[in-house]
């Protein structure tokens, strides 16, 4: 299927000049930067409500407890004076408060290209690519199982878009690579195709240790230099309700001991794995997060940590997860209030339930992304490319989501709220006078290239101009941009000796069998 392309000129909103589509492709986008959220957060809870949910989380931890399927964690909790009965761990509020006081309120992760360092906290927002779907969908090939070639395409998109700050988990699971060595190929490819912050799954000792070593090699660091600052991170999920499994806690402990960040994100779906009420679901989610943070701070005081929220609801007619709902938005905002109370960075997500990148996909994702803004989230997972409740990654959706992310980034541009005399522009208003226009005045001419946001995939022409140019819809325009990026992609530079060392490590670990599996 041929995707028509327009060669019309596009004005640049803060992008350094105009560009015309030619045979030499250049992605006309905003520059690399992390937006800083300067808005007051949306706070649906009053002080009493915040305290009620906090006390509810502490009651869960002290009266009910959380199961840890990890003997090392159980031993550490015993050592700390918590009540351990079998695999159930209970702890009091004083212990939780003491452990939380050790955690930093912000930290910076430095990838192999230090210019792509990402700040987590302090009002900064970091957008992360879609992570972990087993399938992909595009408008030509439809839905299909994930493979390594598609994984590579998503990593190219991750690198190409400046509004994506972090190369998170696998954008699609490459099932054509055996699980024992999949992490070696995927992390190596991440490090070759991107120079951004990367993530490692906490799925067993070998995968975590291999990931840390590969990140160290790719950055040209000594072991001491790697341990001295955050260079990568992991995200762990509880097994809701009220359980943490062995491999994720094992991986989290390994990274925390080496100073690498851990994001703890319970996956609580109200009505299924958590109470049907938002307050109950949020309280349970916080309890599951706080006990893991307490463990990590007990083992490695000051280790960088964040709490995540993935509290949404199910469709009570089918039991299927629903995302981008009013309940999801409120739960995210409420969790943001509690994260600020604890002095911890917050992770949320840009998620939806739609099956293709249609109108439903975008309104649900916009709900999720603006809930991230309203809640003061510092890390936004699945910010580009997510479909079908996390079962599909779509390159067209990735492009469309990047449009929204750029708009959010532009929304926080201080230029939009500047109030100097030149910005208030009384002289320009006097020059134009009643009934005139501002197109030709010097005040406009000096600013027209950077005055307003210019779109990636949106088409702002009138109907007749759009129709004459082929009546290309949004999905098709996004598909065309995705294909151009992949076809013209150039990987970021890496020293050849470092590349050789990295690939030698991968080859050695493959000969050793990689990571054990059940296959």
GUDO-689373 format. One line per field, with one value per residue (C-alpha): residue in three letters; residue number from 1; x, y, z; chain. Coordinates in nm, 4 decimals. Example, Ala and Ser with C-alpha at 12.3 -4.5 7.8 and 13.67 -1.06 7.14 Angstrom:
# residues 2
residuo: [Ala:Ser]
num: [1:2]
x: [1.2300:1.3670]
y: [-0.4500:-0.1060]
z: [0.7800:0.7140]
cadena: [A:A]
# end
This chain:
# residues 519
residuo: [Unk:Unk:Unk:Unk:Unk:Unk:Unk:Unk:Unk:Unk:Unk:Unk:Unk:Unk:Unk:Unk:Unk:Unk:Unk:Unk:Unk:Unk:Unk:Unk:Unk:Unk:Unk:Unk:Unk:Unk:Unk:Unk:Unk:Unk:Unk:Unk:Unk:Unk:Unk:Unk:Unk:Unk:Unk:Unk:Unk:Unk:Unk:Unk:Unk:Unk:Unk:Unk:Unk:Unk:Unk:Unk:Unk:Unk:Unk:Unk:Unk:Unk:Unk:Unk:Unk:Unk:Unk:Unk:Unk:Unk:Unk:Unk:Unk:Unk:Unk:Unk:Unk:Unk:Unk:Unk:Unk:Unk:Unk:Unk:Unk:Unk:Unk:Unk:Unk:Unk:Unk:Unk:Unk:Unk:Unk:Unk:Unk:Unk:Unk:Unk:Unk:Unk:Unk:Unk:Unk:Unk:Unk:Unk:Unk:Unk:Unk:Unk:Unk:Unk:Unk:Unk:Unk:Unk:Unk:Unk:Unk:Unk:Unk:Unk:Unk:Unk:Unk:Unk:Unk:Unk:Unk:Unk:Unk:Unk:Unk:Unk:Unk:Unk:Unk:Unk:Unk:Unk:Unk:Unk:Unk:Unk:Unk:Unk:Unk:Unk:Unk:Unk:Unk:Unk:Unk:Unk:Unk:Unk:Unk:Unk:Unk:Unk:Unk:Unk:Unk:Unk:Unk:Unk:Unk:Unk:Unk:Unk:Unk:Unk:Unk:Unk:Unk:Unk:Unk:Unk:Unk:Unk:Unk:Unk:Unk:Unk:Unk:Unk:Unk:Unk:Unk:Unk:Unk:Unk:Unk:Unk:Unk:Unk:Unk:Unk:Unk:Unk:Unk:Unk:Unk:Unk:Unk:Unk:Unk:Unk:Unk:Unk:Unk:Unk:Unk:Unk:Unk:Unk:Unk:Unk:Unk:Unk:Unk:Unk:Unk:Unk:Unk:Unk:Unk:Unk:Unk:Unk:Unk:Unk:Unk:Unk:Unk:Unk:Unk:Unk:Unk:Unk:Unk:Unk:Unk:Unk:Unk:Unk:Unk:Unk:Unk:Unk:Unk:Unk:Unk:Unk:Unk:Unk:Unk:Unk:Unk:Unk:Unk:Unk:Unk:Unk:Unk:Unk:Unk:Unk:Unk:Unk:Unk:Unk:Unk:Unk:Unk:Unk:Unk:Unk:Unk:Unk:Unk:Unk:Unk:Unk:Unk:Unk:Unk:Unk:Unk:Unk:Unk:Unk:Unk:Unk:Unk:Unk:Unk:Unk:Unk:Unk:Unk:Unk:Unk:Unk:Unk:Unk:Unk:Unk:Unk:Unk:Unk:Unk:Unk:Unk:Unk:Unk:Unk:Unk:Unk:Unk:Unk:Unk:Unk:Unk:Unk:Unk:Unk:Unk:Unk:Unk:Unk:Unk:Unk:Unk:Unk:Unk:Unk:Unk:Unk:Unk:Unk:Unk:Unk:Unk:Unk:Unk:Unk:Unk:Unk:Unk:Unk:Unk:Unk:Unk:Unk:Unk:Unk:Unk:Unk:Unk:Unk:Unk:Unk:Unk:Unk:Unk:Unk:Unk:Unk:Unk:Unk:Unk:Unk:Unk:Unk:Unk:Unk:Unk:Unk:Unk:Unk:Unk:Unk:Unk:Unk:Unk:Unk:Unk:Unk:Unk:Unk:Unk:Unk:Unk:Unk:Unk:Unk:Unk:Unk:Unk:Unk:Unk:Unk:Unk:Unk:Unk:Unk:Unk:Unk:Unk:Unk:Unk:Unk:Unk:Unk:Unk:Unk:Unk:Unk:Unk:Unk:Unk:Unk:Unk:Unk:Unk:Unk:Unk:Unk:Unk:Unk:Unk:Unk:Unk:Unk:Unk:Unk:Unk:Unk:Unk:Unk:Unk:Unk:Unk:Unk:Unk:Unk:Unk:Unk:Unk:Unk:Unk:Unk:Unk:Unk:Unk:Unk:Unk:Unk:Unk:Unk:Unk:Unk:Unk:Unk:Unk:Unk:Unk:Unk:Unk:Unk:Unk:Unk:Unk:Unk:Unk:Unk:Unk:Unk:Unk:Unk:Unk:Unk:Unk:Unk:Unk:Unk:Unk:Unk:Unk:Unk:Unk:Unk:Unk:Unk:Unk:Unk:Unk:Unk:Unk:Unk:Unk:Unk:Unk:Unk:Unk:Unk:Unk:Unk:Unk:Unk:Unk:Unk:Unk:Unk:Unk:Unk]
num: [1:2:3:4:5:6:7:8:9:10:11:12:13:14:15:16:17:18:19:20:21:22:23:24:25:26:27:28:29:30:31:32:33:34:35:36:37:38:39:40:41:42:43:44:45:46:47:48:49:50:51:52:53:54:55:56:57:58:59:60:61:62:63:64:65:66:67:68:69:70:71:72:73:74:75:76:77:78:79:80:81:82:83:84:85:86:87:88:89:90:91:92:93:94:95:96:97:98:99:100:101:102:103:104:105:106:107:108:109:110:111:112:113:114:115:116:117:118:119:120:121:122:123:124:125:126:127:128:129:130:131:132:133:134:135:136:137:138:139:140:141:142:143:144:145:146:147:148:149:150:151:152:153:154:155:156:157:158:159:160:161:162:163:164:165:166:167:168:169:170:171:172:173:174:175:176:177:178:179:180:181:182:183:184:185:186:187:188:189:190:191:192:193:194:195:196:197:198:199:200:201:202:203:204:205:206:207:208:209:210:211:212:213:214:215:216:217:218:219:220:221:222:223:224:225:226:227:228:229:230:231:232:233:234:235:236:237:238:239:240:241:242:243:244:245:246:247:248:249:250:251:252:253:254:255:256:257:258:259:260:261:262:263:264:265:266:267:268:269:270:271:272:273:274:275:276:277:278:279:280:281:282:283:284:285:286:287:288:289:290:291:292:293:294:295:296:297:298:299:300:301:302:303:304:305:306:307:308:309:310:311:312:313:314:315:316:317:318:319:320:321:322:323:324:325:326:327:328:329:330:331:332:333:334:335:336:337:338:339:340:341:342:343:344:345:346:347:348:349:350:351:352:353:354:355:356:357:358:359:360:361:362:363:364:365:366:367:368:369:370:371:372:373:374:375:376:377:378:379:380:381:382:383:384:385:386:387:388:389:390:391:392:393:394:395:396:397:398:399:400:401:402:403:404:405:406:407:408:409:410:411:412:413:414:415:416:417:418:419:420:421:422:423:424:425:426:427:428:429:430:431:432:433:434:435:436:437:438:439:440:441:442:443:444:445:446:447:448:449:450:451:452:453:454:455:456:457:458:459:460:461:462:463:464:465:466:467:468:469:470:471:472:473:474:475:476:477:478:479:480:481:482:483:484:485:486:487:488:489:490:491:492:493:494:495:496:497:498:499:500:501:502:503:504:505:506:507:508:509:510:511:512:513:514:515:516:517:518:519]
x: [0.0000:0.1487:0.1244:0.0946:0.3301:0.2982:0.5981:0.4384:0.6485:0.6047:0.6773:0.8949:0.7752:1.1035:1.2821:1.5438:1.4162:1.1937:1.2266:1.0807:1.0296:1.2987:1.4772:1.7052:1.4765:1.5028:1.2629:1.1369:1.0813:1.1431:1.4946:1.5938:1.4870:1.3030:0.9901:0.9637:0.6110:0.5516:0.1751:0.0165:-0.0865:-0.4483:-0.5303:-0.8711:-0.8019:-0.8023:-0.5524:-0.7819:-0.8233:-0.4472:-0.3999:-0.6841:-0.5302:-0.1841:-0.3179:-0.5052:-0.1797:-0.0061:-0.2895:-0.2529:0.1205:0.0874:-0.2323:-0.2508:0.1012:0.2480:0.3938:0.7540:0.8433:1.2128:1.4090:1.6744:1.4094:1.2431:1.5757:1.6392:1.2946:1.3557:1.6865:1.5107:1.2648:0.9585:0.7128:0.7758:0.5424:0.6150:0.6296:0.4066:0.5756:0.4190:0.5810:0.4830:0.4502:0.7626:0.9795:0.8234:0.8732:1.2372:1.3104:1.1334:1.3439:1.6549:1.5344:1.6333:1.3556:1.5243:1.8105:1.9749:2.0371:2.3394:2.3418:2.6344:2.5771:2.5859:2.3998:2.0961:2.1011:1.7517:1.6406:1.3783:1.2123:1.2314:0.9314:1.0982:0.9031:1.0701:0.8748:0.9409:0.8612:0.6005:0.7300:0.6517:0.3620:0.3745:0.2323:0.2586:0.0176:0.0713:-0.1670:0.0023:0.0748:-0.1973:-0.1581:0.1215:0.3524:0.6561:0.9894:1.3415:1.3086:1.0065:1.1841:1.4660:1.2222:1.0763:1.4237:1.4888:1.1716:1.2786:1.6105:1.4699:1.2128:1.3588:1.0449:1.1238:1.3820:1.4155:1.4489:1.2364:1.1511:1.1251:0.8808:0.7637:0.8689:1.0880:0.9602:1.1851:1.4837:1.5128:1.4338:1.7707:1.9589:1.6855:1.8070:2.1573:2.0441:1.7826:1.9967:2.2904:2.0641:1.9240:2.2755:2.3750:2.0616:2.0123:2.2284:1.9483:1.8844:1.8034:1.6022:1.6670:1.3975:1.4361:1.3885:1.6599:2.0180:2.1775:1.9640:2.0183:2.3924:2.4338:2.2399:2.4516:2.7707:2.6540:2.5550:2.8925:3.0814:2.8773:2.9501:3.3220:3.3081:3.5077:3.3108:3.3669:3.2428:2.9311:2.8538:2.9169:2.6077:2.2795:2.3447:2.0301:1.7239:1.4664:1.0935:0.9397:0.5737:0.4053:0.1803:-0.1376:-0.2967:-0.0299:0.2584:0.6107:0.7697:1.1241:1.2945:1.1810:1.2836:1.6116:1.6847:1.5799:1.8178:2.1046:2.0551:1.9972:2.3201:2.5044:2.3320:2.1020:1.7419:1.4423:1.0857:0.8259:0.4923:0.2046:-0.0470:-0.3780:-0.6948:-0.9897:-1.2612:-1.0225:-0.6864:-0.7828:-1.0970:-1.3560:-1.3227:-1.0433:-0.9397:-0.9091:-0.7218:-0.4784:-0.4208:-0.3433:-0.1140:0.0762:0.1150:0.2614:0.5014:0.6074:0.7118:0.9442:1.0884:1.1447:1.3337:1.5592:1.6315:1.7131:1.9655:2.1044:2.0255:1.9916:1.9475:1.7459:1.3863:1.0492:0.6962:0.4701:0.0971:-0.0818:-0.4171:-0.7080:-1.0355:-1.1791:-1.4789:-1.7274:-1.9171:-1.6199:-1.3445:-1.1069:-0.8706:-0.9693:-0.7281:-0.7551:-1.0762:-1.1934:-1.1084:-0.7552:-0.7092:-0.8292:-0.6206:-0.3121:-0.3800:-0.4430:-0.1229:0.0624:-0.0556:0.0753:0.4062:0.4616:0.3799:0.6511:0.9027:0.9403:0.9417:0.6307:0.5909:0.2641:0.1758:0.0315:-0.2109:-0.5326:-0.7576:-0.8202:-0.7177:-0.5916:-0.4656:-0.8103:-1.0028:-1.0633:-0.6917:-0.6067:-0.8738:-0.7867:-0.4138:-0.4623:-0.6570:-0.3660:-0.0964:-0.2713:-0.3339:0.0451:0.0827:-0.1853:-0.0397:0.3145:0.4500:0.8236:0.8450:0.5719:0.5902:0.4320:0.4163:0.4287:0.3014:0.0706:-0.2528:-0.4995:-0.4270:-0.0585:-0.0922:-0.0033:0.2706:0.2016:0.4494:0.1678:0.0432:0.4035:0.4191:0.0733:0.1605:0.4824:0.2650:0.0888:0.4164:0.5602:0.2480:0.2914:0.6568:0.5613:0.2860:0.5539:0.7744:0.8370:0.8055:0.4293:0.3827:0.6472:0.5160:0.7910:0.6863:0.7952:0.5661:0.2674:0.3363:0.1523:0.3645:0.2703:-0.0970:-0.0625:0.1058:-0.1737:-0.4601:-0.8293:-0.9294:-0.5743:-0.3804:-0.0564:0.0888:0.3207:0.4321:0.7910:0.6869:0.5322:0.8020:1.0732:0.8965:0.6872:0.9219:0.9146:0.5941:0.3673:0.3817:0.4211:0.2874:0.4537:0.1573:-0.1362:-0.2535:-0.3724:-0.4764:-0.8383:-1.0456:-0.9977:-0.6169:-0.6062:-0.8339:-0.6289:-0.3178:-0.4698:-0.6988:-0.4411:-0.5754:-0.3810:-0.2908:-0.1563:0.0447:0.1899:0.2717:0.4563:0.6624:0.7434:0.8656:1.0793:1.2448:1.3247:1.4475:1.6767:1.7905:2.1533:2.2592:2.4315:2.8098:2.9905:3.3654:3.4581:3.6633:3.3652:3.1343:3.3730:3.3955:3.0169:2.9600:3.2354:3.0581:2.7298:2.8977:3.0667:2.7443:2.5656:2.8260:2.7694:2.3969:2.2670:1.9940:1.8169:1.4601:1.1815:1.1873]
y: [0.0000:0.3340:0.6110:0.9561:1.2185:1.5939:1.8128:2.1206:2.3543:2.3195:2.6028:2.5171:2.5891:2.6176:2.3811:2.5901:2.6565:2.5385:2.2077:2.0701:1.6969:1.5823:1.2599:1.3319:1.2746:1.4894:1.4516:1.8041:1.8011:1.9864:1.9624:1.7182:1.8465:1.7278:1.9245:2.0685:2.0662:2.4124:2.3711:2.3195:1.9544:1.8487:1.7352:1.5691:1.4727:1.7187:1.6810:1.4459:1.2307:1.2046:1.1041:0.8514:0.6716:0.6825:0.5311:0.2716:0.1676:0.1437:-0.0676:-0.3071:-0.3351:-0.3744:-0.5805:-0.7875:-0.7875:-0.8571:-1.1872:-1.1952:-1.5091:-1.4390:-1.5924:-1.3219:-1.0531:-1.2459:-1.2703:-0.8987:-0.8110:-1.0346:-0.8613:-0.5241:-0.6279:-0.6801:-0.9612:-1.2498:-1.5480:-1.7867:-1.5609:-1.2934:-0.9746:-0.7122:-0.3833:-0.0804:0.2777:0.3964:0.1515:0.2595:0.6280:0.5743:0.3872:0.6483:0.9217:0.7594:0.7758:1.0686:1.2872:1.3077:1.1521:1.1661:0.8646:0.9035:0.6841:0.6167:0.9605:1.1994:1.4602:1.2306:1.2239:1.2129:1.3758:1.1844:1.4234:1.7986:1.8549:1.6964:1.4603:1.1704:0.9942:0.6222:0.4136:0.1368:-0.1675:-0.5413:-0.6080:-0.9598:-0.8435:-0.5569:-0.3959:-0.1723:-0.0693:-0.2887:-0.6132:-0.6050:-0.7807:-1.0360:-1.1844:-0.9817:-1.0511:-0.9107:-0.7138:-0.5294:-0.4807:-0.3097:-0.0801:0.0366:0.1037:0.3195:0.5163:0.5465:0.6958:0.9155:1.1066:1.3679:1.3619:1.0022:1.0218:0.6590:0.3273:0.1218:-0.2459:-0.4352:-0.2354:-0.5704:-0.9135:-1.0811:-1.4357:-1.5508:-1.5348:-1.8032:-1.6693:-1.7845:-1.5349:-1.2872:-1.0333:-1.0398:-0.9607:-0.7071:-0.5068:-0.5107:-0.3812:-0.1132:0.0042:0.0028:0.1681:0.4250:0.6389:0.6990:0.5638:0.1923:-0.0429:-0.4010:-0.6508:-0.8009:-1.1578:-1.3553:-1.3051:-1.3709:-1.1223:-0.8443:-0.9008:-0.9284:-0.6058:-0.4094:-0.5374:-0.4524:-0.0995:-0.0563:-0.1746:0.0399:0.3527:0.2739:0.2753:0.0993:-0.1015:0.1756:0.4413:0.2382:0.1967:0.5649:0.6991:0.5785:0.4473:0.2404:0.1288:-0.1418:-0.1396:-0.4095:-0.4987:-0.6577:-0.9563:-0.7937:-0.8449:-0.8259:-1.0297:-0.9737:-1.2559:-1.3900:-1.2660:-0.9059:-0.8566:-1.0365:-0.8027:-0.4945:-0.5840:-0.6370:-0.3020:-0.1081:-0.2423:-0.1000:0.2364:0.1783:0.3056:0.0837:0.1869:-0.0102:-0.0231:-0.2326:-0.3350:-0.2923:-0.3192:-0.2032:-0.4659:-0.7532:-0.7367:-0.4491:-0.3099:-0.1664:0.1771:0.4099:0.4907:0.1199:0.0406:0.3290:0.2337:-0.1261:-0.0094:0.2154:-0.0628:-0.2939:-0.0216:0.1075:-0.2305:-0.2886:0.0621:0.0016:-0.3196:-0.1468:0.1438:-0.0963:-0.2775:0.0253:0.3519:0.6360:0.4100:0.5897:0.4676:0.5779:0.4547:0.3846:0.3859:0.1475:0.1622:0.1445:-0.0440:-0.3424:-0.3523:-0.5094:-0.6616:-0.8636:-0.8430:-0.6928:-0.4126:-0.0584:0.2340:0.6074:0.6045:0.8697:0.6206:0.5797:0.9568:1.0082:0.7187:0.8683:1.2122:1.0664:0.8631:1.1801:1.3437:1.0527:1.0430:1.4074:1.3268:1.0584:1.2701:1.0116:1.0522:0.9186:0.6982:0.6724:0.5589:0.6672:0.3823:0.2930:-0.0038:0.0574:-0.2092:0.0149:0.3758:0.5263:0.8043:0.5878:0.5178:0.8864:1.0091:0.7359:0.8003:1.1753:1.1139:0.9060:1.1512:1.4543:1.2631:1.2204:1.5971:1.6686:1.4213:1.5566:1.2309:1.2297:0.9179:0.8304:0.4691:0.3484:0.7107:0.6152:0.3094:0.1256:-0.0457:-0.3168:-0.2747:-0.3459:-0.6463:-0.4539:-0.2075:0.0003:0.2200:0.4410:0.4874:0.5616:0.8513:0.9787:0.9681:1.1594:1.4360:1.4586:1.4379:1.7234:1.9264:1.8643:1.9612:2.2793:2.3480:2.3863:2.6152:2.9264:3.1387:3.0767:3.2503:3.5233:3.8680:4.1150:4.4413:4.2880:3.9887:4.2039:4.3875:4.7141:4.8834:4.6161:4.6544:5.0332:4.9829:4.7619:4.9555:4.8818:4.6566:4.5695:4.2435:4.1285:3.9142:4.1794:4.3749:4.3460:4.1955:3.8977:3.8704:3.8419:3.5510:3.3641:3.0657:2.9825:3.1476:2.8427:2.4665:2.2937:1.9370:1.6075:1.4097:1.6491:1.8168:2.1727:2.2537:2.3013:2.0170:2.1061:2.1243:1.7997:1.6265:1.7451:1.5995:1.2514:1.2787:1.0944:1.0206:1.0393:0.6697:0.6732:0.9912:0.8329:0.5159:0.7166:0.8978:0.5696:0.4139:0.7150:0.7030:0.3330:0.3576:0.6541:0.5563:0.6060:0.4620:0.6894:0.6686:0.4117:0.3612:0.0487:-0.0986:-0.0610:-0.2201:-0.5138:-0.5568:-0.5452:-0.8039:-1.0265:-1.0246:-1.1181:-1.4020:-1.5336:-1.5315:-1.7130:-1.9893:-2.0147:-2.0658:-1.7221:-1.7358:-2.0513:-2.0987:-2.3497:-2.4156]
z: [0.0000:-0.1016:0.1554:-0.0067:0.1306:0.1139:0.0404:0.1905:0.3998:0.7760:1.0120:1.3110:1.6649:1.8522:1.6133:1.4408:1.0932:0.8113:0.6308:0.3074:0.2578:0.0164:-0.0677:0.2300:0.5263:0.8369:1.1261:1.1899:1.5648:1.8870:2.0332:2.3033:2.6430:2.9519:3.0240:3.3729:3.5111:3.6559:3.7081:4.0444:4.0732:4.0697:4.4240:4.4562:4.8199:5.1060:5.3904:5.5778:5.2677:5.2135:5.5754:5.5583:5.2601:5.4200:5.7404:5.5359:5.3681:5.7057:5.8466:5.5534:5.6257:6.0020:6.0331:5.7115:5.5724:5.2299:5.1109:4.9873:4.7941:4.8452:5.1326:5.1309:5.1684:5.4520:5.6348:5.5923:5.7251:6.0305:6.0857:6.0684:6.3390:6.1217:6.1938:5.9537:5.9612:5.6793:5.3753:5.5234:5.6418:5.8666:5.9624:6.1656:6.0511:6.2336:6.0391:5.7094:5.7931:5.8915:5.5687:5.3544:5.5147:5.3668:5.0054:4.7811:4.6446:4.3035:4.1100:3.7669:3.5424:3.3121:2.9984:2.7656:2.6113:2.9110:2.7043:2.7309:3.1117:3.2616:3.5860:3.7853:4.0296:4.0887:3.8625:3.5599:3.3342:3.1515:2.8774:2.8246:2.5168:2.5187:2.7033:2.7049:2.4621:2.3143:1.9792:1.7345:1.4887:1.1899:0.9144:0.6514:0.8362:1.1021:1.4359:1.4708:1.7327:1.8293:1.6630:1.6759:1.3522:1.4907:1.8239:1.6329:1.4523:1.7816:1.9172:1.6099:1.6836:2.0476:1.9435:1.6672:1.8723:2.1054:2.3202:2.4238:2.7007:2.8101:2.6273:2.8640:2.8478:2.5204:2.3047:2.1744:2.2970:2.0303:2.0575:1.7734:2.0141:2.2814:2.6316:2.7646:2.5462:2.4536:2.7103:2.5634:2.2098:2.3175:2.5582:2.3182:2.0416:2.2728:2.3500:1.9820:1.8415:2.1195:2.3445:2.5932:2.9434:2.9286:3.1478:3.2556:3.3513:3.6993:3.5841:3.7573:3.8660:3.5277:3.3369:3.5887:3.6237:3.2451:3.1920:3.4391:3.2795:2.9279:3.0289:3.2003:2.8919:2.6512:2.8541:2.8801:3.2606:3.5285:3.7839:4.0394:3.7976:3.7223:4.0924:4.1695:3.9897:3.8373:3.4846:3.4177:3.6119:3.6637:3.7237:3.9395:3.9828:4.2792:4.2190:4.3397:4.5739:4.8472:4.7070:4.5721:4.3740:4.3905:4.0699:4.0829:4.4456:4.3747:4.0831:4.2777:4.5615:4.3177:4.1486:4.4715:4.6188:4.3191:4.3347:4.0366:4.0539:4.1203:4.0378:4.2373:4.0529:4.1865:3.9184:4.0988:3.8948:4.1030:4.1120:4.0355:4.2148:4.4461:4.6096:4.3756:4.5411:4.4275:4.7855:4.8673:4.5455:4.6004:4.9644:4.8654:4.5837:4.8238:5.0790:4.8133:4.6993:5.0398:5.1791:4.8816:4.9089:5.2805:5.2032:4.9507:5.1842:5.4673:5.2472:5.0637:5.2436:4.9967:4.6948:4.4240:4.4207:4.2900:4.3352:4.0424:4.0029:3.7721:3.9436:3.7059:3.6869:3.5054:3.2776:3.5176:3.2246:3.0981:3.3628:3.1052:3.2144:3.1201:3.0895:3.0360:3.2386:3.4867:3.7623:3.6263:3.6185:3.9747:4.1083:3.9420:4.0864:4.4323:4.4216:4.3243:4.6444:4.8505:4.6595:4.7525:5.1125:5.1081:4.9178:4.6411:4.2611:4.0883:3.7830:3.5893:3.2361:2.9007:2.8462:2.6657:2.5950:2.2238:1.9728:1.6895:1.6857:1.6395:1.8134:2.1213:2.1479:2.1470:2.3881:2.6373:2.5996:2.6328:2.9535:3.0827:2.9759:3.1174:3.4397:3.4488:3.4165:3.6758:3.9259:3.9010:3.7548:3.6946:3.4774:3.2282:3.1119:2.7865:2.6737:2.3052:2.1201:2.3644:2.2499:2.3639:2.7337:2.6782:2.4477:2.1289:2.0355:1.7250:1.5348:1.4057:1.7614:1.8645:1.6167:1.7133:2.0822:2.0177:1.8755:2.2114:2.4052:2.2035:2.2744:2.6467:2.6174:2.4328:2.6865:2.9540:2.7424:2.9572:2.6419:2.6401:2.9742:2.9459:3.0449:2.9538:2.7836:2.4533:2.5173:2.6121:2.2845:2.3398:2.0698:1.8151:1.9063:1.8613:1.5217:1.3896:1.5419:1.4995:1.2119:1.1009:1.1119:1.2698:0.9875:0.8482:1.1540:1.2724:1.6060:1.4208:1.1541:1.4191:1.5878:1.3318:1.3010:1.6720:1.7919:1.7815:1.8015:1.4636:1.4318:1.3520:1.2200:1.2333:0.9116:0.9680:0.6102:0.5124:0.3753:0.0081:0.0338:0.2327:-0.0192:-0.3199:-0.1553:-0.1327:0.1737:0.3852:0.7340:1.0589:1.0807:0.7251:0.7868:1.1010:0.9089:0.6447:0.9075:1.0835:0.7587:0.6759:1.0179:0.9878:0.6290:0.6991:1.0480:1.1469:1.4849:1.7341:1.7343:1.9493:1.9727:1.7767:2.0611:2.2947:2.0389:2.0059:2.3839:2.4149:2.1431:2.2823:2.6169:2.4480:2.2587:2.5741:2.7740:2.4934:2.4951:2.8717:2.8135:2.9055:3.1698:3.2877:3.1668:3.1966:2.8237]
cadena: [A:A:A:A:A:A:A:A:A:A:A:A:A:A:A:A:A:A:A:A:A:A:A:A:A:A:A:A:A:A:A:A:A:A:A:A:A:A:A:A:A:A:A:A:A:A:A:A:A:A:A:A:A:A:A:A:A:A:A:A:A:A:A:A:A:A:A:A:A:A:A:A:A:A:A:A:A:A:A:A:A:A:A:A:A:A:A:A:A:A:A:A:A:A:A:A:A:A:A:A:A:A:A:A:A:A:A:A:A:A:A:A:A:A:A:A:A:A:A:A:A:A:A:A:A:A:A:A:A:A:A:A:A:A:A:A:A:A:A:A:A:A:A:A:A:A:A:A:A:A:A:A:A:A:A:A:A:A:A:A:A:A:A:A:A:A:A:A:A:A:A:A:A:A:A:A:A:A:A:A:A:A:A:A:A:A:A:A:A:A:A:A:A:A:A:A:A:A:A:A:A:A:A:A:A:A:A:A:A:A:A:A:A:A:A:A:A:A:A:A:A:A:A:A:A:A:A:A:A:A:A:A:A:A:A:A:A:A:A:A:A:A:A:A:A:A:A:A:A:A:A:A:A:A:A:A:A:A:A:A:A:A:A:A:A:A:A:A:A:A:A:A:A:A:A:A:A:A:A:A:A:A:A:A:A:A:A:A:A:A:A:A:A:A:A:A:A:A:A:A:A:A:A:A:A:A:A:A:A:A:A:A:A:A:A:A:A:A:A:A:A:A:A:A:A:A:A:A:A:A:A:A:A:A:A:A:A:A:A:A:A:A:A:A:A:A:A:A:A:A:A:A:A:A:A:A:A:A:A:A:A:A:A:A:A:A:A:A:A:A:A:A:A:A:A:A:A:A:A:A:A:A:A:A:A:A:A:A:A:A:A:A:A:A:A:A:A:A:A:A:A:A:A:A:A:A:A:A:A:A:A:A:A:A:A:A:A:A:A:A:A:A:A:A:A:A:A:A:A:A:A:A:A:A:A:A:A:A:A:A:A:A:A:A:A:A:A:A:A:A:A:A:A:A:A:A:A:A:A:A:A:A:A:A:A:A:A:A:A:A:A:A:A:A:A:A:A:A:A:A:A:A:A:A:A:A:A:A:A:A:A:A:A:A:A:A:A:A:A:A:A:A:A:A:A:A:A:A:A:A:A:A:A:A:A:A:A:A:A]
# end
